[in-house]
Amino acid sequence: MMRTIGGRMPVVSMFPSADALRVADVHLRTGQALARFASTGLKQGVYRFKSHEEAYAQKVAGVVWVLAQNSRLRRSAA
């Protein structure tokens, strides 16, 4: 059995390279393009559920709704 003991965090530069900035910009624009409709799909408020399954079902329904909205907005923009 092998174990890793310790480990150093990579050093983060205060002055990123031009390539790193380009990659970050592409990442940001891709995320914005995929998520044109910014929402969790759930209205704000306090929710009480009888079971974890019921809470999970509402969460999944909200995510599906947001994905459908994003897809609809992308199709209409194209």
Sequence and secondary structure as in RCSB ss.txt:
>XXXX:A:sequence
MMRTIGGRMPVVSMFPSADALRVADVHLRTGQALARFASTGLKQGVYRFKSHEEAYAQKVAGVVWVLAQNSRLRR
SAA
>XXXX:A:secstr
             SS  HHHHHHHHHHHHHHHHH SS   SS SS    SSHHHHHHHHHHHHHHHHHHHHHHHH
HH 
